[in-house]
Amino acid sequence: MSGRAVRVRAPGKVNLQLAVGPVGQDGFHPLATIFQAVDLYETVTAVVRDDDQITLAVDAVPALAGSLDGVPLDQSNLAWQAALAVRDRFGVDAGVDLHILKGVPVAGGMAGGSADAAAAVVACTEAWEVGASRADLHELCSMLGSDVPFSLHGHTAVGMGRGDQLSPAMTRGEYHWVFAVRHGGLSTPAVFREFDRLAQASAVPQRPEIDPDVMRALSLGDPALLGRAMSNDLQRAALSLEPSLERTLDAMREADALGAIVSGSGPTVAGLARSRQHALAIAAHVQAVKAADATFCATGPAPGAVILEDG
């Protein structure tokens, strides 16, 4: 197998709804969320080595070239952990050289690291020819993180539990998004800690639930209804840690976005547009008023992990 290369891409995501319950004794928060994958991708290439070593290199698309300082190049990287998980699960002796091309904002609440993990799981199982089933892939992804299974499957889905208990969401049409990016990321654990602090002064439902208005908007293919229904229980905490995000949200609204929301734990802000042209106009306004370091336009739903090259 030495020298065999497999290249896989996996999508970033936006949470159309993110409902969060109080932290449990296990240290995790129960979630009720609706994911949508978007066509901003992480691409992982796995090349089999003739020894047992694992290496990792990371590059980025030009718009993200200045945001790689915080990306680890060791075993703390989820792609590296994915390779180790595959090797341990299937008893592989060979090593692998991993290369990541990042196209999802770094530490932006869009699951770029989770997409790396999902793509690496698929790339390594194929490169090492272990004969993994779809169930094997899902189980490995679940071990690596709450968002990783969705990065594997893509499209639009409801996530319960820690977000890894997935079921497809009925949806029609496509949705046009603008993502306003800050180069300084927000730590997901820090945002959850701030959520816990703020929650002490307010009632947090013990069992978060899916909003039927979001599901109805998706089933009707109605972006305007979806824009009004989107919600994120972590947004208040993200704004508390990074108040300047309010200006980004305002800029989206000034450009008549159908809805604007902090994506996941932030600091990326997602705006929903009427069309591709409207998305470009929103992005131009956000840039003109200097409410973000960069903007990206994308469309959802997008497919999950896909093998681009195998040979």
ABEGO torsion letter per residue (X at the ends): XBGBBBBBBBBBBBBABBBBBBBBAAGBBBBBBBBBBBABBBBBBBBBBABABBBBBBBBBAAAAAAAAABBABAABAAAAAAAAAAAAAGBABBBBBBBBBABBBGAGAGAAAAAAAAAAAAAAAAAGAGBBAAAAAAAAAAAEAAAAAAAAEEBBBBBEAGABBBBBBBBEBBBBBBBBBABBBBAAAAAAAAAAAAAABBBBABBBBBAAAAAAAAAGBAAAAAAABBBAAAAAAAAABAAAAAAAAAAAAAGBABBBBBEAOABBBBBBABAAAAAAAAAAAAAAGABABBBBBBOBBBBBBBABBX
